[in-house]
Amino acid sequence: MLLTSFQEDLIFGDKIKTKVILETSFSKEIRILLKAGQVMKQHQTKFPIVVHLLKGEIDFGVENTVHRIKEGDVLTLDANVPHDLSAIEDSVVRLTLSKSDDVARVEKVIEDSDQ
């Protein structure tokens, strides 16, 4: 058993921050901290994902439609669907990746978004 928290050390910065909170035999649980106004540019993944907004409010763009996601909302997204995120408030996002997906891919999206 491993016990950890998505709520510890919530320090929002000038850049979007990610942290692998938990890795299981079937998934990777990633925390993404977005300060109000920060944006993750459009991207996609080869695997389905689950996005759970633990704190804050974001606009989640999918296929030319923007969905306002509020604290507590959870969504699924199929593989190869372009999407983007814009933080309305300081936000804590839980991203569930397939075990086959690569955390470095997420970090690259964030790096590209910060430029």
C-alpha positions as CSV (number, residue, x, y, z in Angstrom):
1,M,0.0,0.0,0.0
2,L,1.1,3.5,-0.8
3,L,-0.6,6.6,0.8
4,T,0.0,10.0,-0.8
5,S,-1.8,13.2,-1.4
6,F,-2.7,15.5,-4.2
7,Q,-3.2,18.4,-1.8
8,E,0.3,18.6,-0.2
9,D,2.8,21.3,-1.3
10,L,0.4,23.3,-3.5
11,I,2.7,26.0,-4.7
12,F,1.6,27.7,-7.9
13,G,4.3,29.4,-9.9
14,D,5.1,31.2,-13.1
15,K,5.1,27.9,-15.0
16,I,2.7,25.0,-14.9
17,K,3.9,22.3,-12.5
18,T,3.5,18.6,-12.8
19,K,4.2,15.8,-10.3
20,V,3.7,12.1,-10.5
21,I,1.7,11.4,-7.3
22,L,1.2,7.7,-7.8
23,E,2.1,4.9,-10.2
24,T,0.1,1.7,-10.1
25,S,0.3,-1.5,-12.2
26,F,-2.3,0.0,-14.6
27,S,-2.1,3.8,-14.4
28,K,-0.1,6.9,-13.6
29,E,-1.7,9.6,-11.5
30,I,-0.3,13.0,-12.3
31,R,-1.0,16.3,-10.5
32,I,-1.0,19.5,-12.6
33,L,-0.9,22.9,-11.0
34,L,-2.2,25.7,-13.2
35,K,-2.2,29.3,-11.9
36,A,-5.1,31.4,-13.1
37,G,-4.4,32.5,-16.7
38,Q,-2.0,29.6,-17.5
39,V,-2.8,27.6,-20.6
40,M,-1.9,24.1,-21.9
41,K,-1.9,24.4,-25.6
42,Q,-3.8,21.9,-27.8
43,H,-2.4,18.4,-27.6
44,Q,-3.5,14.8,-27.8
45,T,-2.4,11.4,-26.6
46,K,-2.4,7.9,-28.1
47,F,-4.2,6.6,-25.0
48,P,-7.5,7.5,-23.3
49,I,-7.2,9.8,-20.2
50,V,-9.3,10.8,-17.2
51,V,-9.2,14.4,-16.0
52,H,-10.5,15.2,-12.5
53,L,-10.5,18.8,-11.3
54,L,-9.7,18.7,-7.6
55,K,-9.6,22.5,-7.1
56,G,-10.4,25.6,-9.1
57,E,-12.0,26.1,-12.5
58,I,-10.8,25.5,-16.0
59,D,-11.9,25.9,-19.6
60,F,-11.4,22.5,-21.3
61,G,-11.4,22.8,-25.1
62,V,-12.4,19.7,-27.2
63,E,-13.2,19.7,-30.9
64,N,-13.9,23.5,-31.1
65,T,-16.1,23.5,-28.0
66,V,-15.1,24.9,-24.7
67,H,-16.4,23.2,-21.6
68,R,-16.3,25.0,-18.2
69,I,-15.0,22.4,-15.7
70,K,-15.6,23.1,-12.0
71,E,-14.2,21.7,-8.8
72,G,-15.1,18.1,-8.4
73,D,-15.9,17.5,-12.1
74,V,-14.3,14.5,-13.8
75,L,-14.2,13.7,-17.5
76,T,-12.9,11.0,-19.9
77,L,-11.3,11.6,-23.2
78,D,-10.6,9.0,-25.9
79,A,-7.2,8.6,-27.5
80,N,-6.2,11.0,-30.3
81,V,-8.7,13.7,-29.4
82,P,-7.1,17.2,-29.5
83,H,-7.7,19.2,-26.4
84,D,-6.5,22.2,-24.4
85,L,-6.8,23.7,-20.9
86,S,-7.1,27.3,-19.7
87,A,-7.1,28.0,-15.9
88,I,-9.8,30.4,-14.8
89,E,-8.7,30.1,-11.2
90,D,-5.7,28.5,-9.6
91,S,-6.4,24.9,-10.3
92,V,-5.3,21.4,-9.2
93,V,-5.9,18.8,-11.9
94,R,-5.6,15.0,-11.5
95,L,-4.6,13.4,-14.7
96,T,-4.9,9.7,-15.0
97,L,-2.7,8.2,-17.7
98,S,-2.5,4.7,-19.1
99,K,0.5,2.8,-17.8
100,S,1.6,2.7,-21.4
101,D,1.6,6.5,-21.7
102,D,4.7,8.6,-20.9
103,V,4.9,11.3,-18.3
104,A,7.6,13.0,-20.4
105,R,4.9,13.6,-23.1
106,V,2.9,15.7,-20.6
107,E,6.0,17.6,-19.5
108,K,6.8,18.4,-23.2
109,V,3.2,19.7,-23.7
110,I,3.7,22.0,-20.7
111,E,7.1,23.1,-21.8
112,D,5.7,24.0,-25.3
113,S,2.8,25.8,-23.6
114,D,5.1,27.9,-21.4
115,Q,7.0,29.4,-24.4
